[in-house]
Amino acid sequence: MGNSGSAVKVCTDHQGGINWLSLSPDGQRLLTGSEDGTARLWSTADSQCHGHFQGHESYITFCHLENEAAFTCSADHTIRKWDVLTGQCLAIYRGHTSIVNRILVAKDYLFSGSYDRTARCWSVDKEKQIQEFRGHRNCVLTLAHYSSRDVLEEEEEEEEEEEEKVSRDLLVTGSTDCTVKVWWVSSGRCYQTLLGHTGAVLCLILDAPNRELFSGSTDYTIRTWNIVTGEQLKVFKEHQGSVICLELVNRHLYSGSADRTVKCWFVDTGERIQTYKAHKHSVSTLKYHAGILFTGSGDACARAFNSRSGVLQKIFRGHKFIINCIQIHNELLYTASHDGTLRVWDIRGICKRNKRRLKKDRSVQGRGSQKGSLARLFNNKVGCMIQQENGA
């Protein structure tokens, strides 16, 4: 397979590389943040630019889009909130003393992480800083948020300190100091420091219902942690390069790496069950959709793989530099690149073929006995292993 696809739309409005791409919860809009210091708002209905947010004094590192408001953070040390309809800047959050790397909006909170070694919490509706989280020895690169109500049993909640019962929100931060820290939002107190990584923590993904946190690092490993006890549960060690991005779907963990591969792991056992090859540079971003794994790479290509078999189904060529972020909506793939363009790709054909294949697989399994189905699954797995050993 692996045939090349051409974009149905190429958006060239930005004058610098696009560092991030965010999709609104209702799916109606996209937000891009760029090296040119501006953010742009795009309609998913027609892929036209419907907003241009100007005001930052340096490049935008990351952006986040809600239905009615947009948020951007920048190397100018600030975060800005924008009105989606008017393009007006509604608030400027000042306090960081270096580049703001990442923001996260949760409930009425806005969280930020910076090269100044701190994370901070702000009121979304005001320009006021609520809390500062100080304790990392180097820059904060990635963030996650959860409530203790999501992970604690009733008897455990009763054991919480009175100070923390006022607000049960917790912030998770990953840093280049090789640690992950968990903080009480209400007090700014560090609840856990998760030790084990020997390289910078580049990505985090949280599974609160299962009390699990996954962290990827430049030490080539992914580690799983119990977010209540801080215990390290598993270490995934097969990558030969930094782990750059993570995606968790149905107890399957997908990890993109500088070793030019994505790996799929079964979380419950720690077993690596698939490796997705064909990238000619680091895997910078990934997204699972309808049984298909989409990836973006430093080789300027996006790719679509059958998530079960690992077979490459399509290559999306056209970008000139690294693809930094991808989004999927209404069977359209959006790719944002350091070449300054946003490209839109039609993936209906891939999705349709994959749905037919899944339907056929279920039909075949339904006709066979349980014993026969298990035998087929075993044989398929052995076949995949042989293919991988042969470099297929």
C-alpha positions in Angstrom: 0.0 0.0 0.0 1.8 3.1 1.2 0.6 5.2 -1.7 1.1 8.9 -1.6 -1.8 11.3 -1.1 -2.1 15.0 -2.0 -3.7 17.7 0.2 -7.2 18.9 -0.6 -6.2 22.3 0.9 -3.0 24.1 1.8 -3.2 27.1 4.1 -0.2 29.4 3.8 -1.3 32.4 5.8 1.4 32.1 8.6 4.8 33.8 8.0 6.6 31.3 10.3 6.5 27.7 11.4 3.4 26.3 13.1 4.3 25.0 16.5 0.9 23.7 17.6 -2.6 22.9 16.4 -5.7 22.7 18.6 -9.2 21.5 17.8 -12.2 23.0 19.6 -14.4 20.6 21.7 -17.3 21.1 19.2 -15.1 20.4 16.3 -16.0 23.6 14.5 -12.7 25.4 14.6 -8.9 24.9 14.6 -6.3 27.1 16.2 -2.7 27.4 15.0 0.2 29.0 17.0 3.2 30.1 15.0 6.8 31.2 15.1 5.5 34.5 13.5 4.1 35.4 16.9 0.5 35.1 15.9 -2.3 32.6 16.2 -4.9 31.9 13.5 -8.4 30.5 13.7 -9.7 28.2 11.0 -13.1 26.8 10.2 -13.3 23.1 9.8 -16.3 23.6 7.5 -14.4 25.4 4.8 -10.7 25.4 6.0 -10.7 29.2 5.7 -8.9 31.5 8.2 -11.6 33.4 10.3 -9.4 35.0 12.9 -5.9 36.5 13.3 -4.7 37.0 16.9 -1.8 39.5 17.2 -0.2 40.8 20.3 2.6 38.5 21.5 6.1 39.9 21.3 7.8 36.6 20.4 6.9 33.2 18.9 4.0 31.1 20.2 5.0 27.8 21.6 1.6 26.2 22.3 -2.1 27.0 22.0 -5.4 25.7 23.3 -8.9 26.2 21.9 -12.2 26.2 23.7 -15.5 26.8 22.0 -15.6 30.5 22.8 -12.1 31.4 23.9 -8.5 30.7 22.6 -5.4 30.6 24.7 -1.8 31.0 23.5 1.6 31.0 25.3 4.8 32.4 24.1 8.5 32.9 24.4 7.6 36.5 25.5 6.9 34.9 29.0 3.1 35.6 28.8 -0.1 33.7 28.2 -3.0 35.4 26.4 -6.7 34.7 26.2 -8.7 35.7 23.1 -12.3 36.0 22.1 -13.0 33.6 19.3 -15.6 35.7 17.6 -14.0 39.1 17.8 -10.3 38.3 17.9 -10.0 40.7 20.9 -7.4 39.9 23.6 -9.4 39.3 26.8 -6.5 38.8 29.3 -2.8 38.7 29.6 -1.3 36.5 32.2 2.0 37.8 33.4 4.4 36.3 36.0 6.6 33.8 34.3 10.2 34.9 33.9 11.1 32.8 30.9 9.6 31.0 27.9 6.2 29.4 28.6 6.3 26.0 27.1 2.8 24.5 27.7 -0.6 25.5 28.9 -3.6 23.4 30.0 -7.2 24.5 30.7 -9.2 22.5 33.2 -12.4 23.6 34.9 -11.9 27.3 35.9 -8.1 26.9 36.0 -5.4 27.7 33.5 -2.1 25.9 34.2 1.2 26.8 32.6 4.8 25.4 32.6 7.9 27.3 31.9 11.7 27.4 31.4 11.8 29.4 34.6 11.4 26.0 36.4 7.9 26.7 37.7 4.4 25.8 36.9 1.6 28.2 37.7 -2.2 28.2 38.1 -4.3 31.1 37.0 -8.0 32.0 37.1 -9.4 31.6 33.6 -11.7 34.6 34.0 -9.2 37.0 35.6 -5.5 37.8 35.0 -4.8 36.8 38.5 -2.3 34.1 39.5 -3.8 31.6 42.0 -0.8 29.4 42.7 2.9 28.8 41.9 4.4 25.4 41.9 8.1 25.6 42.7 10.5 22.7 43.2 11.7 21.5 39.8 15.4 22.0 39.2 15.0 22.6 35.5 12.3 23.6 33.0 8.7 22.3 33.0 7.9 20.8 29.7 4.6 19.0 30.1 1.4 19.1 32.2 -1.6 16.9 33.2 -4.5 17.5 35.6 -6.9 15.4 37.6 -9.1 15.4 40.7 -8.5 13.1 43.7 -12.2 12.3 43.4 -11.4 10.5 40.2 -8.9 8.1 41.8 -9.5 7.8 45.6 -12.0 5.5 47.3 -14.3 7.1 50.0 -12.2 5.8 52.9 -9.0 7.2 51.3 -10.6 10.6 50.8 -11.4 10.7 54.5 -7.6 10.3 55.2 -6.7 13.4 53.2 -5.4 16.4 55.1 -8.1 19.0 55.9 -6.1 21.6 53.9 -6.5 19.5 50.7 -10.2 18.8 51.1 -11.1 22.3 50.1 -9.9 21.6 46.6 -9.1 18.1 45.4 -7.5 19.1 42.1 -4.0 18.0 41.4 -1.5 19.1 38.8 1.2 16.8 37.3 4.4 18.3 35.8 7.2 16.7 33.8 10.6 18.3 33.7 14.0 18.2 32.1 15.3 17.5 35.6 14.2 13.8 35.0 11.4 13.9 37.5 7.6 14.0 37.5 5.9 15.9 40.3 2.3 15.8 41.5 1.0 19.0 43.3 -2.0 20.0 45.3 -3.5 22.9 43.4 -5.0 24.5 46.5 -1.8 24.8 48.4 1.0 24.5 45.9 2.4 21.7 48.0 4.2 18.8 46.3 2.2 15.6 46.9 4.5 13.1 45.1 7.9 13.2 43.3 8.2 10.3 40.9 11.8 9.2 40.6 13.2 6.7 38.0 13.8 8.5 34.7 17.4 9.3 33.9 16.5 11.8 31.1 14.2 14.7 30.5 10.5 13.9 30.7 9.0 15.0 27.4 5.4 13.7 27.5 2.7 12.6 30.0 -0.6 10.9 29.6 -3.0 10.2 32.4 -5.5 7.4 33.0 -7.2 8.6 36.1 -9.9 5.9 36.3 -7.1 3.3 36.5 -4.9 5.4 38.8 -2.1 5.3 36.2 0.2 7.9 34.7 2.5 7.3 31.8 5.7 9.3 31.2 8.0 9.3 28.2 11.6 10.4 28.4 14.9 11.1 26.6 16.2 8.0 28.5 14.4 5.9 25.8 11.9 4.6 28.3 8.2 4.9 29.1 7.3 4.4 32.8 3.9 3.7 34.4 3.1 5.1 37.8 0.4 4.6 40.4 -0.7 8.3 40.9 -2.0 7.6 44.4 1.0 5.9 45.9 3.7 7.1 43.5 4.9 3.6 42.9 6.6 2.8 39.6 4.6 0.0 38.1 6.3 -0.9 34.8 9.1 0.3 32.5 8.8 -0.1 28.8 12.4 -0.3 27.4 12.4 -1.3 23.7 12.8 2.1 22.1 16.3 3.1 20.9 15.7 6.9 21.1 13.9 9.5 23.1 10.1 9.0 23.6 8.5 12.1 22.1 4.7 11.5 22.1 2.2 9.1 23.7 -1.4 8.1 22.9 -3.6 5.8 25.1 -6.6 3.9 23.5 -8.4 1.0 25.0 -5.6 -0.1 27.3 -3.2 0.1 24.3 -0.4 2.6 24.6 1.2 4.1 21.5 4.6 5.7 21.7 6.4 7.8 19.1 10.2 8.0 19.3 13.3 9.6 17.9 14.3 6.0 16.8 11.9 6.5 13.9 9.3 4.1 15.1 6.0 4.0 16.9 5.4 1.0 19.3 2.1 -0.3 20.6 2.1 -1.8 24.1 -0.6 -3.7 26.0 -0.7 -1.7 29.2 -1.9 -4.6 31.5 1.0 -6.8 30.8 3.7 -4.4 29.5 4.0 -6.5 26.3 5.0 -4.7 23.1 2.6 -6.0 20.5 3.4 -4.0 17.4 6.0 -1.7 15.9 5.2 0.8 13.1 8.1 1.4 10.8 8.7 3.4 7.6 9.5 6.8 9.1 12.8 8.3 7.9 13.2 10.7 10.9 11.8 11.1 14.5 8.1 10.5 15.1 7.0 13.9 16.4 3.2 13.4 16.8 0.6 10.7 16.6 -3.2 10.2 16.7 -5.4 7.1 16.8 -8.6 7.3 14.8 -11.0 4.4 14.0 -8.5 1.7 14.0 -5.9 3.7 12.1 -2.7 5.2 13.6 -1.8 8.5 12.1 1.8 9.8 12.6 3.7 13.0 11.8 7.5 12.9 11.4 10.6 15.0 11.1 10.9 13.6 7.6 8.0 16.0 6.6 5.5 13.2 6.0 2.4 12.1 7.7 1.5 8.4 7.6 -1.5 6.1 8.2 -1.0 2.6 9.6 -3.4 -0.2 10.3 -3.2 -0.2 14.0 -3.6 -4.0 14.3 -1.3 -5.3 11.6 1.1 -2.4 11.5 0.8 -2.2 7.7 1.4 1.2 6.2 -1.7 2.3 4.3 -0.9 5.8 3.1 1.8 8.4 3.0 0.9 12.1 3.0 3.6 14.1 1.2 3.8 17.8 0.6 5.3 19.5 3.7 8.9 20.7 3.6 9.8 20.4 7.3 8.8 18.6 10.4 5.2 18.0 11.2 4.6 19.3 14.7 1.0 18.4 15.3 -2.0 16.6 13.7 -5.7 16.7 14.3 -8.6 14.7 12.9 -12.2 15.8 12.4 -15.0 14.5 10.1 -12.6 12.2 8.3 -10.3 15.0 7.4 -6.6 15.0 8.6 -5.0 18.3 9.5 -1.2 18.6 9.7 0.7 21.6 10.9 4.3 22.0 10.1 7.4 24.0 10.8 7.2 25.0 7.1 4.4 27.4 8.1 1.6 25.6 6.4 -1.6 23.9 7.6 -2.6 21.1 5.2 -5.9 19.3 5.0 -6.2 15.7 3.7 -9.2 13.6 2.9 -9.0 10.3 4.7 -12.5 9.0 3.9 -11.1 6.2 1.7 -8.7 4.9 4.3 -11.4 5.0 7.0 -14.0 3.2 4.8 -11.5 0.5 3.8 -10.6 0.0 7.5 -14.2 -0.2 8.6 -14.9 -2.9 5.9 -11.9 -4.9 7.1 -12.9 -4.7 10.7 -16.5 -5.8 9.8 -15.1 -8.7 7.8 -12.8 -9.8 10.7 -15.7 -9.8 13.1 -17.8 -11.8 10.7 -15.1 -14.4 10.3 -14.5 -14.7 14.0 -18.2 -14.9 14.7 -18.6 -18.0 12.4 -15.6 -19.8 13.9 -15.5 -21.6 17.2 -13.8 -19.9 20.2 -11.0 -22.4 19.9 -10.6 -21.6 16.2 -10.7 -17.9 16.8 -7.9 -18.2 19.4 -5.9 -20.3 17.0 -6.2 -17.7 14.3 -5.3 -14.9 16.6 -2.2 -16.8 17.7 -1.2 -17.6 14.1 -1.7 -13.9 13.1 0.5 -12.8 16.0 3.3 -15.2 15.1 3.1 -14.1 11.5 3.4 -10.4 12.6 6.4 -11.3 14.7 8.1 -13.1 11.8 7.4 -10.1 9.5 8.9 -7.8 12.1 12.1 -10.0 12.5 12.5 -10.0 8.7 12.2 -6.2 8.6 8.8 -6.2 6.8 
